[in-house]
């Protein structure tokens, strides 16, 4: 995955690692919900709450269902930055 | 038993979409609570207590309520209303509470709290609905299974049931293998206020739990399997969910029967079959004349993970309930559900497709006592008012 959302990737990767308690090297570029046992339903909600706290991303159903991978989160942050 | 009413103000207002969930959870927080009503404005809670509380007890209960509120309310995501079918506007011939007539005619005998014996008309309705559900299951090629009423604690542990639904468990024990304890029990045991009085040290550890669902048994049986293709099975079973003071009429029984059609396989196989089943069930409900709607729902998680799990289930549309109209209280009752578990059971129980991908699971479930209860709540016990197809079908 290339493009402008790359600028968010390092910090989002760090956030995912922190919230899901994963070594950062396990957070691959394409990591998605369900790829690791730590990113389960509860892990996903913890991650969404951390995104809300750090970036002010509203916790609504559309975003809960949409932000299901590292690229999806980075793309959303990029979109929002340009909105 | 005389009950004492106490009204407690909540520190923060409970949003309307959480009132029902909060009310049902508060029933579990203190043994003195016999009933709970959360005010429609979410600003107070009215408790019926079994004993008059002194100031300390009242403060203790208030603290527990605030703990529950703190766990459930801040940051709760409001679920978006998702209605797939709506036939609640169907005209119905009956509008009274059916329970007095059911009790008077011996169609319902309440053996204990949440424990009901059903008579011939209610049993006939259940048998009729059940037969149609079995036929529906056969249309999916479902193989028939029989599952026990007991379930292994190990299986429930593997699927994290204790974490999500600790409040509704019913544990199974037996006398320890101890001559003195058994003899003492036989000489001293008796019942008081509906509860067995005995020396609890005579009881064994919990080696079994009364099964809270049907499909878990099948997922447990598949543990370690590698499936060449999707599979569909069906079973009816006794299920047990302790509902505390929420156990009323036939709406919430401790021990109830559930017919399930269970799908295991690739994601699309499970989702497509769940949707196909929904459409076929809609035809049945139409024939039977039910006023109902199908809407998004969530499982009754306890307070620990409630907020997260409910938001997750709702966002991913994992559960829909068939909610039948209960005209006499202008409400609805869940009589069935369409469930998609993603690959939760596949991962937790090591069920995979032959290629190695975790299997997805889903089920369609019908609460049989509730189906019969909702039907008589809508049509009464006078068979001449029933839809022809049901009247002819019930022996």
Interface residues (C-beta under 8 A of the other chain):
Chain A: X34 X37 X40 X41 X42 X44 X45 X46 X49 X59 X60 X61 X62 X64 X65
Chain B: X75 X77 X79 X80 X305 X307 X308 X309 X311 X312 X313 X314 X315 X316 X342 X343 X344 X347
